[in-house]
Amino acid sequence: MLKRWTAEEHAQLKAMAEAGRRPDEIARELGRSEAAVRVRAWQHGIGLRLVTQKRSK
C-alpha cells in the first residue's frame, strides 16, 4: 500500500535536498524508501545530490 506524502514531509524533503543531504539520508529520516524519495523529488522538480554507489570488490 502506498503511503501518501503529507505537506510537512514534502517540505522536509525539499529543505533537506536544498541543504545537500543525500537521498538515502532523507529516506531514512522520513521513513521512506530511497526510491520513493527520488521519485517524489523528480515529480516536483526538486534537485537531489548525486551519489555514486560504492562498489564492493
Sequence and secondary structure as in RCSB ss.txt:
>XXXX:A:sequence
MLKRWTAEEHAQLKAMAEAGRRPDEIARELGRSEAAVRVRAWQHGIGLRLVTQKRSK
>XXXX:A:secstr
      HHHHHHHHHHHHTT  HHHHHHHHTS HHHHHHHHHHTT            
